Amino acid sequence: MGVLTGTGAGAGGLRALSLVFGVFLVAMGVDKIGWLTDDGVLAGRFAEWLETAPPASRWYLLHLAIPGTPLFSRLVPIAEMAAGTAMICGFRVRLTAIATLVMVLNFHFASDVLFHYSYLTNGYGLPVIGGLLALAVGGVRLPLSVTK
């Protein structure tokens, strides 16, 4: 039972992980607050990534990311802060972890870091993906969480 039923040390550990991720996500969102009024920052980052992008990432950048820059520059900081707040409160942790994992993987794919050896040693790589996967699998009925 343990982690999957929200009891025991496993659930407490996942709750602690959700708190840490919550603080991390809020801080990441706050760092991007300028994107809300200036999508040029994100557009510049996309342009940098495009210079060295392999075909799949290039297609993604040209057809999805760059055309969506005005939306993404506003959506990403708000989504990071909202996801962080939800994780801190313990509100729908599993759903929040899944949505955040999709958002993180999009950035990692677009920036072409996902399929490089250095991704394995990058603090924003496997630790983030692994932690979000753990919360996506076991993040239900955690102790000290807001419920319906």
C-alpha positions as CSV (number, residue, x, y, z in Angstrom):
1,M,0.0,0.0,0.0
2,G,2.3,2.8,1.3
3,V,3.0,5.4,-1.4
4,L,0.0,4.5,-3.6
5,T,-2.5,4.9,-0.8
6,G,-1.0,8.0,0.7
7,T,0.0,6.4,4.0
8,G,3.3,5.8,5.6
9,A,6.8,7.2,5.1
10,G,6.5,7.0,1.3
11,A,3.6,9.4,1.3
12,G,5.4,11.7,3.7
13,G,8.5,11.6,1.4
14,L,6.4,12.4,-1.7
15,R,4.7,15.3,0.3
16,A,8.1,16.7,1.1
17,L,9.1,16.3,-2.5
18,S,6.0,18.2,-3.6
19,L,6.9,21.0,-1.2
20,V,10.4,21.3,-2.6
21,F,9.2,21.2,-6.2
22,G,6.6,23.8,-5.3
23,V,9.2,26.3,-4.1
24,F,11.4,25.5,-7.1
25,L,8.6,26.1,-9.5
26,V,7.4,29.3,-7.9
27,A,11.0,30.6,-8.0
28,M,11.4,29.6,-11.7
29,G,8.1,31.4,-12.5
30,V,9.2,34.5,-10.6
31,D,12.5,34.5,-12.5
32,K,10.4,34.7,-15.7
33,I,8.0,37.4,-14.6
34,G,9.5,39.8,-17.2
35,W,8.2,37.5,-19.9
36,L,4.7,38.7,-19.1
37,T,5.4,42.1,-20.6
38,D,8.3,41.3,-23.0
39,D,8.1,38.2,-25.1
40,G,11.4,39.2,-26.7
41,V,13.3,37.4,-24.0
42,L,11.7,34.1,-24.9
43,A,11.9,34.9,-28.6
44,G,15.7,35.5,-28.2
45,R,16.1,32.2,-26.4
46,F,14.2,30.4,-29.2
47,A,16.4,32.1,-31.8
48,E,19.5,30.9,-30.0
49,W,18.3,27.3,-29.9
50,L,17.3,27.4,-33.6
51,E,20.9,28.1,-34.6
52,T,22.1,24.7,-33.5
53,A,18.9,22.7,-33.4
54,P,18.8,19.2,-35.0
55,P,15.9,18.6,-37.5
56,A,13.2,17.5,-34.9
57,S,13.9,20.4,-32.6
58,R,14.1,22.8,-35.5
59,W,10.7,21.7,-36.8
60,Y,9.3,22.1,-33.3
61,L,10.7,25.5,-32.9
62,L,9.7,26.8,-36.3
63,H,6.2,25.4,-36.3
64,L,5.1,25.5,-32.7
65,A,7.4,27.3,-30.3
66,I,8.3,30.4,-32.3
67,P,4.8,31.1,-33.6
68,G,3.5,30.6,-30.1
69,T,6.0,32.9,-28.4
70,P,3.4,35.6,-27.4
71,L,1.3,32.9,-25.7
72,F,4.1,30.9,-24.2
73,S,5.9,34.0,-22.8
74,R,2.8,34.6,-20.7
75,L,1.7,31.1,-20.1
76,V,5.0,29.6,-18.8
77,P,5.6,32.0,-15.8
78,I,2.0,31.8,-14.8
79,A,1.9,28.0,-15.2
80,E,5.1,27.6,-13.2
81,M,3.9,29.8,-10.3
82,A,0.4,28.1,-10.3
83,A,1.9,24.6,-10.4
84,G,4.3,25.6,-7.6
85,T,1.5,26.9,-5.5
86,A,-0.6,23.8,-6.1
87,M,2.4,21.6,-5.1
88,I,3.1,23.6,-2.0
89,C,-0.6,23.3,-1.0
90,G,-0.8,19.7,-2.0
91,F,-3.6,20.4,-4.4
92,R,-4.0,17.8,-7.1
93,V,-0.3,16.9,-7.0
94,R,-0.5,14.1,-9.5
95,L,-2.2,16.2,-12.1
96,T,0.1,19.1,-11.4
97,A,3.2,16.9,-11.7
98,I,2.0,15.5,-15.1
99,A,1.2,18.9,-16.5
100,T,4.6,20.2,-15.2
101,L,6.4,17.3,-16.7
102,V,4.9,18.0,-20.1
103,M,6.0,21.6,-19.8
104,V,9.5,20.7,-18.7
105,L,9.9,18.1,-21.5
106,N,8.8,20.7,-24.1
107,F,11.5,23.1,-23.0
108,H,14.1,20.4,-22.9
109,F,13.2,19.1,-26.3
110,A,13.1,22.6,-27.9
111,S,16.5,23.5,-26.4
112,D,17.9,20.2,-27.6
113,V,19.3,19.2,-24.3
114,L,17.2,16.1,-23.9
115,F,19.2,13.7,-26.0
116,H,22.7,14.6,-24.9
117,Y,24.9,12.9,-22.4
118,S,25.3,16.2,-20.4
119,Y,21.6,15.9,-19.7
120,L,22.4,13.1,-17.3
121,T,24.5,15.4,-15.2
122,N,22.5,18.6,-15.5
123,G,20.5,19.5,-12.3
124,Y,17.6,20.6,-14.4
125,G,17.6,17.2,-16.2
126,L,17.1,13.9,-14.6
127,P,16.5,15.1,-11.0
128,V,13.6,17.3,-12.2
129,I,12.2,14.6,-14.5
130,G,12.6,11.9,-11.9
131,G,11.0,13.9,-9.1
132,L,8.0,14.9,-11.3
133,L,7.6,11.2,-12.4
134,A,7.6,10.1,-8.8
135,L,4.9,12.7,-8.0
136,A,2.9,11.8,-11.1
137,V,2.9,8.1,-10.1
138,G,2.4,8.4,-6.3
139,G,1.1,11.9,-5.7
140,V,-2.4,11.1,-4.5
141,R,-3.9,11.5,-1.0
142,L,-0.6,12.8,0.4
143,P,-0.5,14.0,4.1
144,L,-1.0,17.7,4.8
145,S,-2.6,18.3,1.5
146,V,-5.5,20.5,0.5
147,T,-8.4,18.2,-0.6
148,K,-11.7,18.8,-2.2
